[in-house]
């Protein structure tokens, strides 16, 4: 894994600080973290998305392409307390069909913040 820049570390800390503030305010919160990528991926390993029980979001795990599905799983994690690992992928053929250079995969871990 490549070292993160100071800006990336600050963004990561800000997301976790906001999530902690939501928890202190009594809200249910889940945090999604990119734990593995392969090929073309819009966000690097370590990227995070915090979601509160109302669906408010801070951060990003994909730049938008899988965010909706991750938010739904985060809301489910808030409700049932069970962590989950999500796998998303685009084959090279699918990527070429929409004008991308190559396919890729991203694995996201979602857990409720206690």
C-alpha positions as CSV (number, residue, x, y, z in Angstrom):
1,X,0.0,0.0,0.0
2,X,1.4,3.4,-0.9
3,X,1.8,5.9,1.8
4,X,-1.0,8.4,2.3
5,X,-0.5,12.1,1.8
6,X,-1.2,14.5,4.7
7,X,-4.4,15.6,3.0
8,X,-5.6,12.0,2.8
9,X,-4.8,11.4,6.4
10,X,-6.6,14.6,7.4
11,X,-9.7,13.7,5.4
12,X,-9.7,10.2,7.0
13,X,-9.5,11.8,10.5
14,X,-12.2,14.3,9.7
15,X,-14.6,11.5,8.6
16,X,-13.9,9.5,11.8
17,X,-14.3,12.7,13.9
18,X,-17.6,13.5,12.3
19,X,-18.8,9.9,12.8
20,X,-17.8,10.1,16.5
21,X,-19.7,13.4,16.8
22,X,-22.8,11.8,15.3
23,X,-22.5,8.9,17.8
24,X,-22.1,11.4,20.7
25,X,-25.3,13.0,19.5
26,X,-27.1,9.7,19.9
27,X,-27.2,8.8,16.2
28,X,-26.6,5.3,14.8
29,X,-23.5,5.4,12.6
30,X,-21.7,3.0,10.3
31,X,-18.3,3.4,8.7
32,X,-17.4,1.8,5.3
33,X,-13.7,1.4,4.5
34,X,-12.1,0.3,1.2
35,X,-9.9,-2.7,2.2
36,X,-8.8,-4.0,-1.2
37,X,-8.7,-2.8,-4.8
38,X,-7.6,-4.4,-8.1
39,X,-7.3,-2.8,-11.5
40,X,-9.1,0.4,-12.0
41,X,-10.5,1.8,-8.8
42,X,-11.7,5.3,-8.2
43,X,-10.7,5.5,-4.5
44,X,-7.6,4.0,-2.8
45,X,-7.4,1.5,0.0
46,X,-8.2,3.2,3.3
47,X,-10.9,5.5,1.8
48,X,-13.9,5.9,4.1
49,X,-17.5,6.8,4.1
50,X,-19.5,7.5,7.3
51,X,-23.2,7.1,7.2
52,X,-25.7,8.0,9.9
53,X,-29.1,6.4,10.5
54,X,-30.9,9.0,8.4
55,X,-28.6,8.4,5.5
56,X,-26.4,11.5,5.8
57,X,-23.0,10.8,4.4
58,X,-19.4,12.1,4.7
59,X,-16.5,10.8,2.6
60,X,-16.4,8.4,-0.3
61,X,-15.5,4.8,-1.1
62,X,-16.0,5.1,-4.9
63,X,-16.6,8.5,-6.2
64,X,-20.2,7.6,-6.6
65,X,-20.4,4.4,-8.7
66,X,-21.2,2.1,-5.7
67,X,-22.0,4.6,-3.0
68,X,-25.8,3.9,-3.1
69,X,-25.3,0.2,-2.5
70,X,-22.7,0.9,0.3
71,X,-25.1,3.3,2.0
72,X,-27.9,0.7,2.0
73,X,-25.5,-1.9,3.5
74,X,-24.4,0.7,6.1
75,X,-28.0,1.4,7.1
76,X,-28.5,-2.4,7.5
77,X,-25.3,-2.6,9.6
78,X,-26.6,0.2,11.9
79,X,-29.9,-1.7,12.2
80,X,-28.6,-5.2,12.8
81,X,-25.1,-4.5,14.2
82,X,-23.5,-7.1,11.9
83,X,-20.4,-6.1,10.0
84,X,-20.2,-7.1,6.3
85,X,-17.7,-7.2,3.5
86,X,-18.9,-6.1,0.1
87,X,-17.3,-7.0,-3.2
88,X,-17.9,-4.9,-6.4
89,X,-16.4,-5.4,-9.8
90,X,-16.4,-4.5,-13.4
91,X,-14.9,-6.9,-16.0
92,X,-12.6,-5.7,-18.7
93,X,-15.3,-6.3,-21.2
94,X,-17.9,-4.3,-19.3
95,X,-15.3,-1.5,-18.9
96,X,-14.6,-1.4,-22.6
97,X,-18.3,-1.3,-23.4
98,X,-18.7,2.0,-21.5
99,X,-15.4,3.5,-22.6
100,X,-13.1,2.8,-19.7
101,X,-9.6,1.5,-20.2
102,X,-9.9,-1.5,-17.9
103,X,-12.0,-3.2,-15.3
104,X,-11.4,-3.4,-11.6
105,X,-12.6,-4.6,-8.2
106,X,-13.1,-3.0,-4.9
107,X,-13.7,-4.6,-1.5
108,X,-15.4,-2.6,1.2
109,X,-15.8,-3.4,4.9
110,X,-18.8,-1.9,6.6
111,X,-19.3,-1.8,10.4
112,X,-21.5,-0.1,12.9
113,X,-19.7,2.4,15.1
114,X,-20.2,1.7,18.8
